[in-house]
Amino acid sequence: MLDDIDWGSLKHAYGRATDTRAHIVALTETDPEAWEVAIDHLYVAVLHQGFPEKATAPAARVLTHLLAEGDIAPGARAAVIEYLGAVADATAMAEEEKYWRRLLPGLQEAIRQSCPVVFSFLDNEDPRLRNTAGEAAVSHVKTLALAEEKPVVIALLRRWADHLPTNRARWVLRLGELGDDIQWFLTHPDTDVRVCAALAESVAHSETATDIIITALSDEADRLRQAGTPEPDDGPVDSLEEYATAVWEASTRLYSLADLVSAALARAGFHRIAEPAMTIIRHSNWTLVDTTWGPLVRAAFPTHRRRRRRRAVERPVGLSAVQRDVVAALVANPRIWDYQNGNVSSVFMDAGLPFERETCAQIARES
């Protein structure tokens, strides 16, 4: 199959895909460093930032064939299965976005071929291969092209959630994403299991689920506060490293602070989560503007957003006590005042606040 494809006629994110063939071949050989380079190429060039290219579907078809024939090196199989799941995620996106429709037929054909091969690893004796295949299977059946396979995956994940306690929270989260009824997990003794169940859209109107989300948000806010927000020029280097580590650990968990913020705002509104929101605003940094403190600030000033980009923001009037507390939290956090960052400035504009720290400090001090 490698030789049947005219790689030079295909493009990836950096030009002609003439180098893709060699990277795929490397995954059949015995050099772990070459595997790493090859997987990097697949994610960075062939599926750039999760967006499909013309070379994506042909590469996926070849990888599927090699995996099915047992030609992928054993140490590289999990990475290849995970990549096929990422191609399925890209296919789901292409099914909803008109921009990618020209690539959709090829992508759908590629995942139709990869689906049974991924499924064949769902009972593998190697836990890593089995779990990776489970994640990739979920990605496949989220697509319109393979929606008919969803009941099979749901039935499997139910068994895993019931009988495999090590990864129970993960499978409950995936069951929720697939639309399964997971209400009985809202009372599970494990915190992560309860939170993963509460994030499901099927329980969005459950007050129990909302309470779980708010409690989890408060816990994550405390975690962020304990990590601290040192100035880049202040304190020992290890304090900065501890902060970075805490942020990284939060990003690698089953659910992120951003997931909790989004769910809490959708289900409870700002006033109910004001206390953890203030902590998050005080202890975030500018890099979290789009996912955590930015949405919280916008939610705290909903009426001011109507004036977005109409004119330069001066001094807002009629602020509530909670809104003044939000302004005070912004002023207290030096790590968010990046005056060169357009995303940061747009948060202040949407909230009807001047993007000037001293002016905001004066607003916070006003009775």
N, C-alpha and C positions, 0 to 999 in steps of 0.2 A: 504493500500500500504506500509505503514511503516513496517508492520510485514512480508510482502511478500519478503522483500529484506534482503539478508544475508549481513548485514553491516560488519561483521567480515571478509568477503571475499574481501571486497573493501579496497582500500587504498586512503588516502589523503596525503598531503605534510609531515605529521608528523607520519605516520604509519597507522595502521588499523583504519578504519572509525567507530569503535564501539561507539564512542562518538557522532557521527553526528546525530543519531536518536533522542537523548535527546534534542539536540539543535533545531532540527526541531519541535519537540513537544512543546518546549518553545514558539515558534512563534504562537501557537494556544491558548496560555494562557494569563493571564492578568498582567504579571510582566514586565514593561518596561525595567528594568535593565537586565532581562533575554533575552529580545529581542535583546538588544545591544550586549550582549555576544554571542548570537546565530548568529547574522549577522557577527560579527567579526570572528567567527569560519568559517562561509561559505566563507568569503573572504580570510582569512589567511591560512586556512588548505585545504578546499575543492576546492577553486579556487585560489591557491597560486600565488600572484602577477600577476593575470590574466591568469595563465597557468592552463589548465585543468588537473585533476587527474582522476583516475578510478572511484572515487566516485562522480564526478561532474555531470554526466548525470543522474544517479539514483536520486541524491538529487534534481536536477532540476525538474525531473518528479513528484516527491512527492510534492514539493512546488507548482507546477502548479496545481495538483489535489486539494490540500488543498485550494489554492486561488480560484479555480473555484467553489468549494463547499461552499465557504464563511467561511471556518474554520480558516483561518489566522486572528489573532486579528486585528481589524480595524486600530489600531495605528501602526501596523507592515507591512501593505499592501504595502505602497509605497516603503519601503526598500526591500521587496521581489520582487516587480516588477522591481526595479532597478537591483537587483541581477540577475534576469532572463535575463535582457538586457546584463549584463556582461558575462553571459554564452553564449549568442549569439555572443558577440565580440570574445570570446575564440573559438567559432566554426568557425567564419570567419578566424581566424588565423590558425586553424587546417586544414582548406580547402587548405591553401597555403603552409603549412610547413609539409614536409614529416615525421618529427619526431613525429607528433601527429596523424598520419593517423590511427593508431590502435584504437584511441578513437573516430574517426570521425563518424562512423555509429551511435554510441550511442548518441553523441552530436547532430547530425542532427535530430534524432528521438525526442530528448528532446525538441529542439526548434520548431519542427513542432507541438508538443503538446502545448507548451507555447505560440506560436504566437497568436492563436485565443483568448486565455484568456487575454493576454496583450491587444489585440485590443479591447476587451470588455470594457476596462477602458478608451478608448479614448474619450468617451462622458460623462464621469463621472462628476457629479456636483462639486466634490471637485477639485479645481484647482491643488493641489499638486499631486493627483493621476492622473489627466488628463495629466499634463505636464510630470510626470515621465513615464507614459505609452507611451507618444509621443517619448521620448528619447529611451525607450526600443524597441519600434516598429521600429525606424530607425536602431538600431543595428540588429534586426532580419532580415530586408529585405536587409541588406548589405551582407548577406550570400548567397552563391550559392544555397543552399537548398531552400531558400525562395525568390529568386530574382523575381519570378512571382508576388509577392505581392507588389513590389516596386511602381507601378503606384497608388495603393490605398493610400499608405502613402504619396506619393508626392502630390496627390490631396488634402489630408487632410491638410498637412503642408502649401500648398498654401493658403487655406482658413484661416488658423490660422495666417499666415504672413500678410495677407491682413486686417484681422479684429480684431486681438488681439495685440494691440500695446505694451503691457507690455513686451512680450517675442518675439517681432518681429525679433530682431537680432538673437536670438537663432534659430528660425525656418528657417531664411534665411541661416544661417550657415549650418544647417542640409540639406536643399534643395541642397546647393552646394555640399555637401558630397555625395548626392545621384545622382549627375550628372544633376540636373535640370538646365534649363536656367534661371538665376537670374540677367541678365544684367540690367533690369530696376531698380533694387535696388542700382545700382552704383551711382545714382544721388539722393538718398533719403536724406532728411535733417538730419536724425539722424546719427551721426558719427559711432556708433557701427554697425548699419545696413549696411552702406557703406563698412566698413572694412570686415565684415562677408561675404558680397557679393564678395568683391575683392579677398578673399582667395580661392574662388572656382576655381578648375582646368579649368572649362569651360570658364573662362575669363582670363586665364593665358597670353594670347597674347594681351590683351587689354591694351593700354597705359593709359587709364583712371584708370583701376584697379591697374596698377603698381604705378601710382602717389599716389593713396590712400594708398597703402601698405607703400610706402616710408614716406609719411606724418605721418602715424600711428607709424612707427618705430621711427621717430624723436621725436614724443610725448612721447613714452615709454622710450626713452633714457633720455629725460628731466626729466621724473618722477623718473628714477633711480638716476640721478645726484642730484636731490633735496633731495632724501632720504639720500644721503651721503654714504661714505664707511669708517666709523671710524675704527681705529685699535682696536683690542680686549682689549688692555691695556690702551687705551686713551679715554678721554671724559667720560661723564656721561653714566650710564647704559641705560637711556631712549633713547639716540641716537642710540644705538645698537638695542633696541626694535623697534624704528621707522623704522630702515632699514629692520629688519626682517618682520615687518608688511607690508611694501611696497612690498617686494618680495612675501609674502604670497598672498596679494591682487592681484598681477599680475598673480599668478599661478591659482587663482580661477576665473579669468575672462573668458569670452567666447573664447577669443583668447589670447595666451600668447606671451611674448616677443620672445620666441623660434619660435613660428609659424611665426611671422613677419620676424625674421631673415632668416628663411628658405625660405620663399616666396620671400623676397627681393633679396637674393643671386641668387635664381633660375631665377628671371625675370629681374633683373637690373644689377647684377654684383657688385663688391666691390667698384669701383671708384665712382659710382653714390651715394653710401650710406656711403662714407668715413666719413663724419662729424658725423652722429649719431653713426657710428661704433666706432669711437675714444672715444666717450662718454661712450658707453657700456663697452668697454675694460677698461677704467679708473675707472669705478664705479661698476664693477661686483665683484664677489669673486670666489674662486676656485670651489665652488659647481655648478656653472653655466658653467663649462668648456665644457661639451658635447653638450650644447643646445644654448649658446649665444656667448660668446667671443671666444670660441675655434673655431667654424666654421668661424667666422669673420677673425681670425688670419690666418687660413689655406687659406681662400679665398684671403687674401692680398698677400700671397706668393705662388702662384700656381706652378711656375716652380721649386721651391725648393723641392716640395713634391716628385719629381722623385728620389731624393737621400735618401729617407726614409730608415733608419736602415742600410744603406750601411757602414757607418763609423761614428766615433764620429764627431759631428758638431764643427767646429772651428769658424772662423770669416767670415760671408758672405760678398761677394763683389758685386758691381754693384747694390746696392739698390736704388730704386727710392725715391723721397722726401716723397711720401705717405707711403712707407714701413718704412722709418726712423721714421715717425710720429707714426706709429703703435708700433714700438719698444719703442719709448718714452712713449707711453700710457701704455704699459706693465710695464715699469720700474716705472712709477708714481703710480702704484697700488700695495701696499704691500699685499693685500688680496689674490692675485692669486699665490704668490710664495710659494707653498707648495711642498717642495723638496721630500717629501715622496709619492707624488701622481703620479702614473704612467700615468693617463689620462692627467694630466697637462704637464708632461714631453714629452709626445708623441706629443702634440700640437707644442711645440718648435722644436722637431725633424722634424716633418712634414714641418714646415716653414723654416727649415735650420738655426735655431737660437740656440745659446748656451743657455742651461738652467742654466744661472748664471746671477743674477741681475746686478752685477757690470760690467760684460763684456758687457751686453746689454746696460747699461748706457753709456759706452764708444762708442759703435756703434752709439747710438742715437746722441751723441755729435759731431760725425765726420761730416764734411761738405761734 
